[in-house]
């Protein structure tokens, strides 16, 4: 007999005020308190996945009812989950056929799949395209993490006067035309808060560079958010005098931001650059602190950097890949999911005093390809544009 839709899934996640308060406390607590939160949430997630997901019920059938340690569970890959998409979901109304039809329609960007799930598509840069669904509980967790841990560092880093001088305008330069996480979230915000539309603009990476520079000069953003490779290209335009903007803050994500590159970008725009490590599978894996270290939001996810044999690597050693467990999302449980990224756990405590572990993502080190045109000018080919176009 088919299970009814999981109407109680949202109750697995605390209500927003209590969740926000707990996140604030975890950021000021002890590392062992974070581990305790992980254990409690992990056991709840495993129980939910076993009872609601045919995929996990079968996969864990031979395992003891009470799993003591996470490595007792077998890892899962993107290709395995996509191959049994319907069985992976905990909501029987979810199907691969309808989900893929939904993300194939650009007109539905910013709308909810089945009127209750945020749907992302991945570009398949790691080999297998995927459809990732996020339920309301997970989206609430991501929002609370942003408010509690990202927003304060942005306020501290930004220059208040240029922020107000540019009327708090925000420019987001991303890959458009698909249900990619950044495009979907931006569309959701615009649809739910239409009053912000005039101050928040999205610019497509597919726009020719001279046109993009001209549009940014006209918009005069206070905050610019994009990928490191894009910010590096724009820094070159700013240094050359073609781009003439005075942002208060730059936001980087989706690729690794090296220290030298971050310093070059910051120097060109004369403002701070803040970094975020995120993925479609978890929208705020790590946020940087004032010392430039990325701190994992370990109270709501578990990262396991492992070697080629799936064994844990020591702090200070780059992993072959990383296993991610999302403790927030229920509609598509991700338990020891092979993220495909190489990550190094930093072995020393951060000067900022955060109890959350700090990491350095080693993967996603993309480089911009420059091509020479017939007129002798050079134009950049951004890696993410190439990845989503092929």
Secondary structure as the mmCIF struct_conf table of DSSP 4:
data_model
#
loop_
_struct_conf.conf_type_id
_struct_conf.id
_struct_conf.beg_label_comp_id
_struct_conf.beg_label_asym_id
_struct_conf.beg_label_seq_id
_struct_conf.end_label_comp_id
_struct_conf.end_label_asym_id
_struct_conf.end_label_seq_id
HELX_LH_PP_P HELX_LH_PP_P1 UNK A 2 UNK A 5
TURN_TY1_P TURN_TY1_P1 UNK A 7 UNK A 8
HELX_RH_3T_P HELX_RH_3T_P1 UNK A 9 UNK A 12
BEND BEND1 UNK A 13 UNK A 13
HELX_RH_AL_P HELX_RH_AL_P1 UNK A 16 UNK A 26
TURN_TY1_P TURN_TY1_P2 UNK A 27 UNK A 28
BEND BEND2 UNK A 29 UNK A 29
HELX_RH_AL_P HELX_RH_AL_P2 UNK A 31 UNK A 52
HELX_RH_AL_P HELX_RH_AL_P3 UNK A 54 UNK A 59
TURN_TY1_P TURN_TY1_P3 UNK A 60 UNK A 62
BEND BEND3 UNK A 63 UNK A 63
BEND BEND4 UNK A 65 UNK A 66
BEND BEND5 UNK A 69 UNK A 69
HELX_RH_3T_P HELX_RH_3T_P2 UNK A 70 UNK A 72
BEND BEND6 UNK A 73 UNK A 73
HELX_LH_PP_P HELX_LH_PP_P2 UNK A 74 UNK A 75
STRN STRN1 UNK A 76 UNK A 76
HELX_RH_AL_P HELX_RH_AL_P4 UNK A 78 UNK A 83
TURN_TY1_P TURN_TY1_P4 UNK A 84 UNK A 84
HELX_RH_AL_P HELX_RH_AL_P5 UNK A 85 UNK A 88
BEND BEND7 UNK A 90 UNK A 91
TURN_TY1_P TURN_TY1_P5 UNK A 92 UNK A 93
HELX_RH_AL_P HELX_RH_AL_P6 UNK A 96 UNK A 103
TURN_TY1_P TURN_TY1_P6 UNK A 104 UNK A 104
HELX_RH_3T_P HELX_RH_3T_P3 UNK A 106 UNK A 108
TURN_TY1_P TURN_TY1_P7 UNK A 109 UNK A 110
BEND BEND8 UNK A 111 UNK A 111
HELX_LH_PP_P HELX_LH_PP_P3 UNK A 112 UNK A 112
STRN STRN2 UNK A 113 UNK A 113
TURN_TY1_P TURN_TY1_P8 UNK A 114 UNK A 116
STRN STRN3 UNK A 117 UNK A 117
STRN STRN4 UNK A 118 UNK A 121
TURN_TY1_P TURN_TY1_P9 UNK A 125 UNK A 126
BEND BEND9 UNK A 127 UNK A 127
STRN STRN5 UNK A 131 UNK A 134
HELX_RH_AL_P HELX_RH_AL_P7 UNK A 136 UNK A 145
HELX_RH_PI_P HELX_RH_PI_P1 UNK A 146 UNK A 150
HELX_RH_AL_P HELX_RH_AL_P8 UNK A 151 UNK A 157
BEND BEND10 UNK A 158 UNK A 158
HELX_RH_AL_P HELX_RH_AL_P9 UNK A 160 UNK A 165
TURN_TY1_P TURN_TY1_P10 UNK A 166 UNK A 168
STRN STRN6 UNK A 170 UNK A 174
BEND BEND11 UNK A 177 UNK A 178
HELX_RH_AL_P HELX_RH_AL_P10 UNK A 181 UNK A 192
HELX_RH_3T_P HELX_RH_3T_P4 UNK A 194 UNK A 196
TURN_TY1_P TURN_TY1_P11 UNK A 197 UNK A 199
STRN STRN7 UNK A 200 UNK A 204
TURN_TY1_P TURN_TY1_P12 UNK A 205 UNK A 206
BEND BEND12 UNK A 207 UNK A 207
HELX_RH_AL_P HELX_RH_AL_P11 UNK A 209 UNK A 219
BEND BEND13 UNK A 222 UNK A 222
STRN STRN8 UNK A 223 UNK A 226
HELX_RH_AL_P HELX_RH_AL_P12 UNK A 228 UNK A 240
TURN_TY1_P TURN_TY1_P13 UNK A 241 UNK A 241
BEND BEND14 UNK A 242 UNK A 242
BEND BEND15 UNK A 248 UNK A 248
STRN STRN9 UNK A 249 UNK A 253
BEND BEND16 UNK A 254 UNK A 255
HELX_RH_AL_P HELX_RH_AL_P13 UNK A 259 UNK A 269
TURN_TY1_P TURN_TY1_P14 UNK A 270 UNK A 270
BEND BEND17 UNK A 271 UNK A 271
STRN STRN10 UNK A 272 UNK A 279
TURN_TY1_P TURN_TY1_P15 UNK A 280 UNK A 281
STRN STRN11 UNK A 282 UNK A 288
TURN_TY1_P TURN_TY1_P16 UNK A 290 UNK A 291
BEND BEND18 UNK A 292 UNK A 292
HELX_LH_PP_P HELX_LH_PP_P4 UNK A 293 UNK A 293
STRN STRN12 UNK A 294 UNK A 296
TURN_TY1_P TURN_TY1_P17 UNK A 298 UNK A 300
STRN STRN13 UNK A 301 UNK A 306
TURN_TY1_P TURN_TY1_P18 UNK A 308 UNK A 309
BEND BEND19 UNK A 310 UNK A 310
HELX_LH_PP_P HELX_LH_PP_P5 UNK A 311 UNK A 311
STRN STRN14 UNK A 312 UNK A 312
HELX_LH_PP_P HELX_LH_PP_P6 UNK A 313 UNK A 314
TURN_TY1_P TURN_TY1_P19 UNK A 315 UNK A 316
BEND BEND20 UNK A 317 UNK A 317
BEND BEND21 UNK A 320 UNK A 320
STRN STRN15 UNK A 321 UNK A 326
BEND BEND22 UNK A 327 UNK A 328
TURN_TY1_P TURN_TY1_P20 UNK A 331 UNK A 332
BEND BEND23 UNK A 335 UNK A 336
STRN STRN16 UNK A 337 UNK A 338
STRN STRN17 UNK A 343 UNK A 345
BEND BEND24 UNK A 348 UNK A 348
TURN_TY1_P TURN_TY1_P21 UNK A 351 UNK A 352
BEND BEND25 UNK A 355 UNK A 356
STRN STRN18 UNK A 358 UNK A 361
BEND BEND26 UNK A 363 UNK A 363
STRN STRN19 UNK A 369 UNK A 372
TURN_TY1_P TURN_TY1_P22 UNK A 374 UNK A 375
BEND BEND27 UNK A 376 UNK A 376
STRN STRN20 UNK A 378 UNK A 381
HELX_RH_AL_P HELX_RH_AL_P14 UNK A 383 UNK A 389
#
